[in-house]
Amino acid sequence: GGVWFSGTLKDDSTTPQPVVAADLSINPQNGGSTYNENLSRPDGTFGIMVRSGEAFQLNIKTARTGPLVDWQQGYGPYSSDTNIGTITLGHAGFVTGTVKDENAAPLSDVGMATIHATSGSWLSNTNTCSDGSYILKVPSAGTTIPVHVTTAFWNDPRPLATQVYNNKIFLCEGNVVDVSNTSTVSGINFTLHPGGSVSGQVTYYPGTTPVPNVNVQVDDGNSHNCALGGWPPTDSSGNYQFDHLPIMGSRFWVGNQPGGYSKGSYLNKIYPDYTPVTPVADNLTSGINIPLWTAQSPRPVPNGTGGTQAGKVTKLNSDASQITATWDVTTCRPPGNANYSALVGVGSGLASYQLVGSLCNIGISGTYTGYMPPVPSGERFLWWVLVETGGSGQTESSWGKNSAGQERNGSNASNQCQNIYKDTSQTCP
């Protein structure tokens, strides 16, 4: 059931030279273990048996400290013997450093990788040596390659948190290391901190129907261009588990929810709202379950003049920086996956609806006691508008109508509380 797959390896020098004794391995392209391996010959040619009718990935590795980059590419499927001609391996630059724990003890066999800082593609990987040192090859090809260097922990059970150089958490925010031509960039060192694990299940709400093959994301509750977690996706029972998480208050949410469902967040919240979970060092925190609600746009809030309870604000101290607010939540009760937020402005900005802040996620009870921004010097009063938020993720409801019957601030969202959309299509009795 096999076919003979062959070719020739050469380097990218002006006068291409054969690549001798490179290690070639084969594994299924759709995932799976290596099932065949061979070395290139003294003239750079190679031959290796692959499975007939099955696409495969060819992996080529040269000496770890050698001048040529490692290489991989998918081929096939083939039903007969195939020679694919010449494969050219480029010359490499190098990143070197050490990995230690908080007690400055070297950490061996830690997975390390470089990722292209612009495209995000994975370029090379290795493991640390017994003294904690590592050498990563980076393709240079005569240019400067910007990379992020990160720990990767290939199936590693040690309770250490993932880290990106220089002491960063999120991969896309790590310090960029520029590898120029075939140079060696040294001193890219890591001190790793304890990490924890978190597991849970993603289901459709209400009920326990699992949601398979979605990606749970992890961040610190702030806006980032990338997140932790994400891979592997939930299994057929909707379960996920992430290891090597930093010990920080974290938001767990689903980023690629099925159509018609919300971006669910742990404890019945909708992204960006969240209940923080702090992993415990060297422990598994289980039960961090995420329900996906049917997406509902947030509805307008009653105008505060009547209903079951008229809107009211009482100051608790002389400058009104502490208040108690009550409002009607019965006349047009929000769906369970929504929340209320208050948008705050100053008197001089009332005509243009200029905001100076907000009170985010103040619940759905109809009562809020807490902080209110103080009235700035030169201003006589603050005004605020109550909106429903989060029903379909990053969306707020109408701000209500002005005296001319027009939507306050038009279709423009507040950009407060991470809401960048405004939905004015919903009505409320």
Secondary structure, DSSP 8 states (H G I E B T S, - for coil): -EEEEEEEEEE-SSS--B--S-EEEEEETTS----EEEE--TTSEEEEEEETT--EEEEEE--TTSSB--EEEEE---SS-EEEEEEEE-BEEEEEEEEE-TTS-B--S-EEEEEETTT--EEEEEE--TTSEEEEEEE-TTSEEEEEEEE--TT--S-B---BTTTBSSGGGS--EEEETT-EE----EE--BEEEEEEEEEESSS--B--S--EEEE-SS--S--EE--S---TTSEEEEEEEESS-BEEEESS--TTB--EETTTEETT----B---TTSEE----EEE-B---------SSSTTS--EEEESSTTSSEEEEE---STT---TT-EEEEEEEEGGGTTTT-EEEEE----SSSEEEEE-----TT---EEEEEEEE-SSSSEEE---B-TTS-BTTTT-----TT--EEE------
